[in-house]
Structures are given as structure tokens and as C-alpha cells.
Amino acid sequence: MKQKLKLLICISILLFLCIKNLHAQQIIVPNKEFFKEVKTLLDKGYAVKFQAKGKSMMPIISDSDCVTIQKSNTISLYDIVLAEVNPEQYILHRVIEISDEDITLMGDGNTYGTEKCRPEDIIARAISLHVNDEEYQLGSSLEKNWAMVWNE
């Protein structure tokens, strides 16, 4: 009986170390492949959570924060969206202008420079932000009012 218990404890410790190691490892996937899979999941109706990269959306979204996106039929002024602004060039920026022909995007942390895309280039809308095990809903009136003042 003691042998079985020792074996069970050893297996448990090994499993714990393997699982801990899996969480610590980082897998680098090229944007082309990553966003192809993201689009597939979004098309199937899933929300997708991923780690943001860069500082262009500070102070709302910092490098390494996690963002959840979801496909949306409607995009509104001051939404944060994932868009393909050029072939295989994806950005997560805020909508600052909408016209019949195009949508203008800008990162909250950018003091100048905007991107334009067509409505069909919008892949998804950001619905939540995950920072230090806390989840914050995006798209609220308060957040959009802040964005309106911030982007003036």
C-alpha cells in the first residue's frame, strides 16, 4: 500500500511540474497563421482571448494584457476593433471616425498617425480586457466617453 501511495505522489508531482512548465512556456506563432486561426474561430461564433503586443493602446491596453474579441455586426464610434489594415497587417485600435467608404482607426497611445480600412476589414470588436486576473468590460458608456475626450 505504501508503494502505491509513493508512486501516486510521485506521479502527482511530475504532473504538477509538467503542467507548471506548460504554462511557463511561450509559443511564438507568426501573425499570418495566428490571425487565420482567430478568424476561423470567430466565424464559428467563438470569442477569442489573446495577449496584446505593443504600446499603441496605452493607457487602456498595455503590452501583454489579454483582450477578448468577438465578431460583431455593428461597429460604433470609439469601439476597439481588430482590423486588417493591409494584407496580413493586423492592429487592435480604436474607431475614431466612420464614413460610408472607410473607417479611421487610431491607437489611444498614439499622438499622431491613423489607419484607414474598409468596413469589411474589421475582423472583430474587443469586448473585454484582462489585467492581473481582473476582467473589465469594454464598450461601456464610461469607457467610450473617456475615449472621446482622450482622442480630441
N, CA, C and O of each residue as an XYZ file, in Angstrom:
608
protein
N       0.826     -1.202      0.000
C       0.000      0.000      0.000
C       0.870      1.266      0.000
O       0.566      2.229     -0.704
N       1.959      1.262      0.796
C       2.857      2.411      0.850
C       3.509      2.651     -0.505
O       3.710      3.800     -0.896
N       3.843      1.583     -1.226
C       4.460      1.713     -2.544
C       3.511      2.417     -3.511
O       3.925      3.298     -4.266
N       2.236      2.024     -3.483
C       1.237      2.635     -4.372
C       1.064      4.115     -4.028
O       0.939      4.955     -4.920
N       1.059      4.423     -2.747
C       0.906      5.806     -2.310
C       2.108      6.638     -2.752
O       1.941      7.753     -3.247
N       3.327      6.099     -2.576
C       4.534      6.803     -3.021
C       4.510      7.028     -4.530
O       4.852      8.109     -5.009
N       4.103      6.001     -5.273
C       4.014      6.117     -6.724
C       3.005      7.186     -7.128
O       3.264      7.988     -8.025
N       1.854      7.191     -6.461
C       0.811      8.179     -6.746
C       1.312      9.600     -6.462
O       1.039     10.528     -7.223
N       2.045      9.753     -5.359
C       2.592     11.067     -5.013
C       3.624     11.503     -6.050
O       3.634     12.663     -6.463
N       4.492     10.584     -6.475
C       5.499     10.910     -7.499
C       4.838     11.316     -8.814
O       5.251     12.289     -9.445
N       3.826     10.581     -9.222
C       3.109     10.907    -10.467
C       2.446     12.272    -10.344
O       2.480     13.071    -11.280
N       1.845     12.537     -9.187
C       1.181     13.833     -8.974
C       2.177     14.983     -9.070
O       1.893     16.014     -9.679
N       3.351     14.795     -8.459
C       4.381     15.836     -8.502
C       4.863     16.048     -9.935
O       5.021     17.185    -10.380
N       5.093     14.964    -10.647
C       5.519     15.081    -12.045
C       4.473     15.788    -12.895
O       4.805     16.658    -13.700
N       3.220     15.418    -12.717
C       2.142     16.081    -13.466
C       2.096     17.565    -13.144
O       1.951     18.393    -14.043
N       2.219     17.907    -11.863
C       2.220     19.304    -11.459
C       3.355     20.057    -12.140
O       3.150     21.149    -12.672
N       4.553     19.474    -12.124
C       5.706     20.136    -12.747
C       5.518     20.278    -14.251
O       5.885     21.304    -14.825
N       4.950     19.262    -14.898
C       4.703     19.340    -16.342
C       3.687     20.424    -16.660
O       3.875     21.211    -17.588
N       2.606     20.461    -15.881
C       1.567     21.467    -16.122
C       2.132     22.862    -15.866
O       1.890     23.785    -16.643
N       2.886     23.012    -14.777
C       3.502     24.302    -14.463
C       4.433     24.723    -15.602
O       4.444     25.888    -16.000
N       5.205     23.781    -16.117
C       6.118     24.047    -17.214
C       5.377     24.448    -18.479
O       5.823     25.336    -19.206
N       4.248     23.800    -18.745
C       3.454     24.138    -19.936
C       2.988     25.586    -19.884
O       3.001     26.291    -20.894
N       2.576     26.020    -18.700
C       2.093     27.399    -18.567
C       3.236     28.403    -18.692
O       3.014     29.540    -19.106
N       4.441     28.001    -18.344
C       5.576     28.916    -18.384
C       6.162     29.054    -19.790
O       6.821     30.048    -20.095
N       5.922     28.059    -20.641
C       6.494     28.109    -21.974
C       5.740     29.102    -22.849
O       4.541     29.326    -22.678
N       6.456     29.677    -23.769
C       5.863     30.628    -24.696
C       6.002     30.074    -26.104
O       7.071     29.624    -26.514
N       4.912     30.118    -26.820
C       4.928     29.646    -28.196
C       4.772     30.856    -29.099
O       3.825     31.628    -28.950
N       5.695     31.025    -30.030
C       5.638     32.141    -30.966
C       5.021     31.636    -32.272
O       5.516     30.688    -32.883
N       3.949     32.278    -32.679
C       3.261     31.920    -33.920
C       3.244     33.156    -34.810
O       2.852     34.229    -34.350
N       3.654     33.040    -36.064
C       3.607     34.197    -36.970
C       2.182     34.746    -37.088
O       1.212     33.988    -37.062
N       2.069     36.064    -37.217
C       0.751     36.705    -37.306
C      -0.140     36.081    -38.373
O      -1.340     35.907    -38.162
N       0.443     35.749    -39.511
C      -0.337     35.198    -40.618
C      -1.110     33.954    -40.169
O      -2.314     33.851    -40.404
N      -0.423     33.020    -39.531
C      -1.071     31.793    -39.076
C      -1.990     32.054    -37.889
O      -3.090     31.506    -37.811
N      -1.530     32.897    -36.965
C      -2.320     33.177    -35.776
C      -3.678     33.782    -36.142
O      -4.719     33.297    -35.699
N      -3.657     34.832    -36.945
C      -4.914     35.507    -37.255
C      -5.796     34.704    -38.204
O      -7.011     34.898    -38.228
N      -5.209     33.816    -38.976
C      -6.012     32.899    -39.788
C      -6.865     32.027    -38.862
O      -8.055     31.830    -39.110
N      -6.252     31.508    -37.798
C      -6.978     30.679    -36.837
C      -7.981     31.511    -36.036
O      -9.085     31.050    -35.747
N      -7.593     32.732    -35.682
C      -8.513     33.622    -34.968
C      -9.765     33.852    -35.803
O     -10.879     33.763    -35.289
N      -9.589     34.148    -37.090
C     -10.733     34.372    -37.984
C     -11.624     33.135    -38.059
O     -12.849     33.247    -38.035
N     -11.012     31.959    -38.149
C     -11.779     30.713    -38.202
C     -12.625     30.554    -36.944
O     -13.810     30.230    -37.033
N     -12.033     30.777    -35.779
C     -12.778     30.658    -34.521
C     -13.895     31.688    -34.427
O     -15.004     31.370    -33.997
N     -13.607     32.920    -34.829
C     -14.628     33.971    -34.802
C     -15.785     33.624    -35.736
O     -16.948     33.830    -35.389
N     -15.470     33.099    -36.919
C     -16.510     32.710    -37.875
C     -17.393     31.592    -37.334
O     -18.553     31.471    -37.728
N     -16.851     30.776    -36.435
C     -17.626     29.690    -35.830
C     -18.430     30.178    -34.621
O     -19.145     29.401    -33.989
N     -18.306     31.472    -34.307
C     -19.089     32.044    -33.211
C     -18.374     32.111    -31.878
O     -18.984     32.482    -30.875
N     -17.110     31.767    -31.838
C     -16.361     31.822    -30.588
C     -15.825     33.222    -30.330
O     -15.547     33.975    -31.264
N     -15.684     33.561    -29.061
C     -14.916     34.740    -28.669
C     -13.474     34.261    -28.531
O     -13.237     33.111    -28.161
N     -12.523     35.121    -28.822
C     -11.107     34.741    -28.774
C     -10.363     35.685    -27.839
O     -10.480     36.906    -27.939
N      -9.598     35.092    -26.930
C      -8.792     35.860    -25.982
C      -7.325     35.697    -26.372
O      -6.849     34.579    -26.571
N      -6.613     36.815    -26.478
C      -5.197     36.751    -26.832
C      -4.435     37.859    -26.119
O      -5.021     38.811    -25.604
N      -3.121     37.712    -26.103
C      -2.262     38.681    -25.445
C      -1.901     39.799    -26.413
O      -1.384     39.556    -27.503
N      -2.186     41.030    -25.992
C      -1.877     42.192    -26.830
C      -0.373     42.438    -26.829
O       0.332     42.144    -25.864
N       0.086     42.984    -27.942
C       1.512     43.276    -28.097
C       1.659     44.745    -28.477
O       0.956     45.224    -29.367
N       2.544     45.453    -27.829
C       2.804     46.838    -28.177
C       2.228     47.829    -27.182
O       1.571     47.456    -26.210
N       2.491     49.101    -27.447
C       2.093     50.172    -26.525
C       1.130     51.170    -27.148
O       0.797     52.179    -26.526
N       0.683     50.905    -28.358
C      -0.130     51.901    -29.066
C      -1.509     52.116    -28.454
O      -2.160     53.114    -28.762
N      -1.972     51.206    -27.594
C      -3.289     51.381    -26.984
C      -3.218     51.769    -25.509
O      -4.220     51.734    -24.796
N      -2.003     52.145    -25.060
C      -1.887     52.603    -23.670
C      -2.618     53.932    -23.520
O      -2.604     54.703    -24.480
N      -3.227     54.251    -22.448
C      -3.173     53.572    -21.164
C      -4.237     52.481    -20.963
O      -4.195     51.776    -19.955
N      -5.176     52.328    -21.884
C      -6.229     51.324    -21.702
C      -5.668     49.914    -21.798
O      -5.901     49.101    -20.903
N      -4.943     49.608    -22.848
C      -4.389     48.269    -23.050
C      -2.867     48.389    -23.084
O      -2.303     49.117    -23.901
N      -2.223     47.666    -22.187
C      -0.766     47.671    -22.114
C      -0.211     46.409    -22.756
O      -0.920     45.419    -22.938
N       1.066     46.466    -23.094
C       1.758     45.305    -23.648
C       1.572     44.121    -22.703
O       1.810     44.238    -21.501
N       1.153     43.003    -23.237
C       0.949     41.745    -22.506
C      -0.401     41.636    -21.803
O      -0.687     40.584    -21.233
N      -1.243     42.664    -21.813
C      -2.606     42.496    -21.317
C      -3.339     41.544    -22.257
O      -2.992     41.436    -23.434
N      -4.333     40.870    -21.746
C      -5.126     39.985    -22.594
C      -6.430     40.671    -22.968
O      -7.058     41.343    -22.150
N      -6.822     40.487    -24.218
C      -8.033     41.099    -24.761
C      -8.906     39.995    -25.345
O      -8.409     39.087    -26.011
N     -10.205     40.079    -25.090
C     -11.145     39.151    -25.708
C     -11.880     39.899    -26.809
O     -12.399     40.997    -26.605
N     -11.909     39.272    -27.986
C     -12.607     39.872    -29.130
C     -13.726     38.945    -29.578
O     -13.698     37.738    -29.337
N     -14.711     39.544    -30.238
C     -15.841     38.783    -30.754
C     -16.326     39.444    -32.035
O     -16.290     40.666    -32.178
N     -16.778     38.611    -32.958
C     -17.320     39.134    -34.205
C     -18.561     39.970    -33.878
O     -19.333     39.620    -32.985
N     -18.744     41.056    -34.595
C     -19.877     41.941    -34.332
C     -20.462     42.434    -35.649
O     -19.728     42.730    -36.592
N     -21.770     42.520    -35.707
C     -22.439     43.034    -36.905
C     -22.413     44.551    -36.967
O     -22.572     45.141    -38.035
N     -22.214     45.173    -35.823
C     -22.205     46.638    -35.784
C     -20.920     47.133    -35.127
O     -20.451     46.586    -34.129
N     -20.378     48.173    -35.716
C     -19.207     48.838    -35.150
C     -19.605     50.287    -34.905
O     -20.179     50.949    -35.769
N     -19.289     50.756    -33.718
C     -19.649     52.120    -33.331
C     -18.396     52.961    -33.116
O     -17.292     52.446    -32.940
N     -18.608     54.260    -33.138
C     -17.540     55.193    -32.848
C     -16.963     54.878    -31.468
O     -17.710     54.657    -30.515
N     -15.642     54.858    -31.363
C     -14.869     54.613    -30.145
C     -14.816     53.151    -29.705
O     -14.304     52.854    -28.626
N     -15.340     52.230    -30.525
C     -15.113     50.808    -30.256
C     -13.638     50.503    -30.477
O     -12.979     51.167    -31.277
N     -13.125     49.517    -29.782
C     -11.784     48.998    -30.047
C     -11.979     47.775    -30.928
O     -12.725     46.859    -30.580
N     -11.303     47.765    -32.075
C     -11.518     46.697    -33.043
C     -10.195     46.089    -33.498
O      -9.142     46.723    -33.441
N     -10.285     44.846    -33.949
C      -9.175     44.206    -34.628
C      -9.449     44.347    -36.112
O     -10.508     43.945    -36.594
N      -8.500     44.914    -36.835
C      -8.686     45.147    -38.271
C      -7.444     44.723    -39.035
O      -6.329     44.746    -38.514
N      -7.666     44.334    -40.285
C      -6.563     44.038    -41.196
C      -6.413     45.270    -42.085
O      -7.153     45.441    -43.054
N      -5.447     46.125    -41.747
C      -5.304     47.403    -42.443
C      -4.539     47.286    -43.755
O      -4.705     48.119    -44.646
N      -3.720     46.281    -43.877
C      -3.016     45.914    -45.107
C      -2.991     44.390    -45.121
O      -3.219     43.764    -44.086
N      -2.723     43.787    -46.261
C      -2.679     42.322    -46.264
C      -1.715     41.793    -45.186
O      -0.526     42.112    -45.173
N      -2.272     40.983    -44.295
C      -1.532     40.343    -43.204
C      -0.936     41.322    -42.196
O       0.006     40.974    -41.485
N      -1.469     42.536    -42.126
C      -1.064     43.507    -41.105
C      -2.291     43.814    -40.255
O      -3.241     44.449    -40.713
N      -2.251     43.350    -39.009
C      -3.397     43.448    -38.114
C      -3.097     44.424    -36.994
O      -1.976     44.486    -36.491
N      -4.114     45.186    -36.609
C      -3.964     46.112    -35.488
C      -5.219     46.057    -34.614
O      -6.317     45.754    -35.081
N      -5.021     46.354    -33.359
C      -6.117     46.471    -32.399
C      -6.132     47.936    -31.973
O      -5.390     48.336    -31.076
N      -6.978     48.734    -32.620
C      -7.044     50.169    -32.359
C      -8.494     50.624    -32.219
O      -9.431     49.858    -32.445
N      -8.648     51.876    -31.845
C      -9.970     52.449    -31.599
C     -10.519     53.125    -32.851
O      -9.778     53.774    -33.590
N     -11.815     52.971    -33.082
C     -12.504     53.637    -34.187
C     -12.695     55.101    -33.795
O     -13.333     55.407    -32.787
N     -12.130     56.002    -34.607
C     -12.288     57.434    -34.283
C     -13.131     58.173    -35.322
O     -13.518     59.323    -35.112
N     -13.411     57.509    -36.441
C     -14.259     58.128    -37.472
C     -14.843     57.031    -38.362
O     -14.165     56.070    -38.726
N     -16.115     57.204    -38.700
C     -16.784     56.252    -39.593
C     -17.423     57.036    -40.726
O     -18.191     57.968    -40.486
N     -17.108     56.661    -41.962
C     -17.764     57.259    -43.124
C     -18.380     56.126    -43.939
O     -18.264     54.955    -43.576
N     -19.033     56.481    -45.036
C     -19.647     55.453    -45.879
C     -18.612     54.525    -46.491
O     -18.882     53.342    -46.700
N     -17.438     55.050    -46.777
C     -16.435     54.275    -47.504
C     -15.353     53.662    -46.632
O     -14.842     52.587    -46.945
N     -14.995     54.338    -45.532
C     -13.925     53.772    -44.720
C     -14.087     54.095    -43.238
O     -14.921     54.904    -42.830
N     -13.255     53.428    -42.462
C     -13.228     53.605    -41.009
C     -11.819     54.050    -40.645
O     -10.835     53.478    -41.115
N     -11.729     55.075    -39.804
C     -10.432     55.571    -39.363
C     -10.167     55.058    -37.958
O     -11.013     55.153    -37.069
N      -8.964     54.509    -37.782
C      -8.554     53.931    -36.503
C      -7.334     54.674    -35.972
O      -6.539     55.231    -36.729
N      -7.212     54.665    -34.641
C      -6.035     55.272    -34.018
C      -5.824     54.619    -32.659
O      -6.780     54.368    -31.926
N      -4.580     54.349    -32.331
C      -4.261     53.824    -31.009
C      -4.391     54.918    -29.970
O      -4.033     56.067    -30.230
N      -4.906     54.571    -28.780
C      -5.053     55.566    -27.710
C      -3.707     56.164    -27.317
O      -3.644     57.317    -26.893
N      -2.636     55.395    -27.454
C      -1.310     55.865    -27.072
C      -0.582     56.598    -28.176
O       0.535     57.074    -27.969
N      -1.193     56.699    -29.348
C      -0.562     57.403    -30.471
C      -0.944     58.873    -30.428
O      -2.120     59.209    -30.292
N       0.036     59.740    -30.543
C      -0.263     61.179    -30.550
C      -0.544     61.680    -31.964
O      -1.081     62.773    -32.146
N      -0.189     60.894    -32.943
C      -0.475     61.231    -34.335
C      -0.505     59.920    -35.114
O      -0.124     58.869    -34.599
N      -0.952     59.995    -36.331
C      -0.970     58.813    -37.185
C      -2.232     57.994    -37.005
O      -2.572     57.568    -35.901
N      -2.905     57.789    -38.102
C      -4.119     56.988    -38.095
C      -4.012     55.924    -39.178
O      -3.141     55.985    -40.047
N      -4.901     54.960    -39.111
C      -5.003     53.943    -40.155
C      -6.428     53.978    -40.696
O      -7.377     54.261    -39.965
N      -6.562     53.691    -41.969
C      -7.888     53.602    -42.578
C      -8.090     52.186    -43.082
O      -7.157     51.529    -43.543
N      -9.328     51.733    -42.983
C      -9.681     50.434    -43.535
C     -11.137     50.484    -43.991
O     -11.875     51.412    -43.660
N     -11.522     49.495    -44.735
C     -12.916     49.390    -45.155
C     -13.701     48.661    -44.074
O     -13.118     47.912    -43.290
N     -15.006     48.865    -44.021
C     -15.802     48.157    -43.004
C     -15.600     46.641    -43.028
O     -15.615     46.001    -41.976
N     -15.412     46.066    -44.204
C     -15.230     44.612    -44.298
C     -13.858     44.148    -43.789
O     -13.635     42.947    -43.633
N     -12.932     45.094    -43.526
C     -11.623     44.743    -42.973
C     -11.639     44.645    -41.450
O     -10.658     44.218    -40.840
N     -12.754     45.040    -40.840
C     -12.897     44.900    -39.394
C     -13.188     43.429    -39.110
O     -14.174     42.878    -39.597
N     -12.332     42.808    -38.327
C     -12.463     41.382    -38.041
C     -13.331     41.139    -36.814
O     -14.163     40.232    -36.806
N     -13.136     41.949    -35.780
C     -13.881     41.746    -34.538
C     -13.813     42.998    -33.682
O     -13.040     43.920    -33.945
N     -14.639     43.002    -32.659
C     -14.680     44.099    -31.690
C     -14.185     43.579    -30.350
O     -14.540     42.473    -29.943
N     -13.367     44.367    -29.662
C     -12.885     43.988    -28.331
C     -14.030     44.107    -27.340
O     -14.706     45.134    -27.279
N     -14.246     43.044    -26.559
C     -15.367     43.056    -25.609
C     -14.900     43.085    -24.157
O     -15.645     43.517    -23.277
N     -13.667     42.626    -23.895
C     -13.176     42.695    -22.518
C     -11.659     42.723    -22.482
O     -10.973     42.316    -23.419
N     -11.173     43.217    -21.365
C      -9.748     43.363    -21.114
C      -9.440     42.617    -19.823
O     -10.190     42.715    -18.852
N      -8.334     41.869    -19.810
C      -7.960     41.068    -18.646
C      -6.590     41.536    -18.162
O      -5.586     41.400    -18.861
N      -6.573     42.094    -16.940
C      -5.345     42.631    -16.363
C      -5.226     42.107    -14.932
O      -6.121     42.307    -14.111
N      -4.103     41.429    -14.644
C      -3.863     40.920    -13.287
C      -5.060     40.163    -12.715
O      -5.511     40.451    -11.606
N      -5.558     39.222    -13.455
C      -6.683     38.368    -13.035
C      -7.997     39.120    -12.839
O      -8.937     38.575    -12.259
N      -8.074     40.344    -13.307
C      -9.319     41.119    -13.270
C      -9.830     41.271    -14.694
O      -9.043     41.433    -15.626
N     -11.142     41.218    -14.863
C     -11.741     41.391    -16.190
C     -12.526     42.693    -16.223
O     -13.303     42.984    -15.314
N     -12.318     43.476    -17.279
C     -13.004     44.742    -17.464
C     -13.750     44.698    -18.792
O     -13.171     44.356    -19.823
N     -15.026     45.042    -18.768
C     -15.824     45.067    -19.988
C     -15.477     46.305    -20.794
O     -15.349     47.401    -20.248
N     -15.327     46.120    -22.090
C     -15.054     47.244    -22.985
C     -16.342     47.607    -23.726
O     -17.224     46.768    -23.910
N     -16.434     48.847    -24.139
C     -17.608     49.293    -24.884
C     -18.663     49.969    -24.027
O     -19.735     50.314    -24.524
N     -18.372     50.163    -22.744
C     -19.347     50.829    -21.865
C     -19.411     52.317    -22.205
O     -18.518     52.848    -22.864
N     -20.454     52.972    -21.761
C     -20.602     54.423    -21.979
C     -19.446     55.178    -21.347
O     -18.915     56.118    -21.938
N     -19.058     54.769    -20.148
C     -17.969     55.437    -19.445
C     -16.669     55.333    -20.238
O     -15.967     56.329    -20.411
N     -16.347     54.131    -20.720
C     -15.111     53.942    -21.482
C     -15.147     54.732    -22.786
O     -14.146     55.334    -23.175
N     -16.297     54.735    -23.463
C     -16.404     55.479    -24.732
C     -16.345     56.985    -24.508
O     -15.776     57.705    -25.328
N     -16.928     57.477    -23.403
C     -16.833     58.908    -23.094
C     -15.386     59.285    -22.802
O     -14.917     60.338    -23.234
N     -14.672     58.417    -22.063
C     -13.264     58.659    -21.812
C     -12.506     58.727    -23.136
O     -11.690     59.625    -23.342
N     -12.780     57.767    -24.039
C     -12.094     57.717    -25.341
C     -12.381     58.966    -26.159
O     -11.495     59.482    -26.840
N     -13.614     59.453    -26.095
C     -13.983     60.643    -26.855
C     -13.154     61.844    -26.386
O     -12.633     62.601    -27.205
N     -13.038     62.011    -25.075
C     -12.261     63.123    -24.526
C     -10.781     62.908    -24.816
O     -10.083     63.849    -25.195
N     -10.294     61.684    -24.642
C      -8.881     61.363    -24.846
C      -8.440     61.627    -26.275
O      -7.330     62.106    -26.507
N      -9.303     61.318    -27.235
C      -8.937     61.415    -28.647
C      -9.223     62.781    -29.272
O      -9.026     62.950    -30.476
N      -9.677     63.745    -28.498
C      -9.915     65.084    -29.051
C      -8.635     65.845    -29.232
O      -8.656     66.989    -29.687
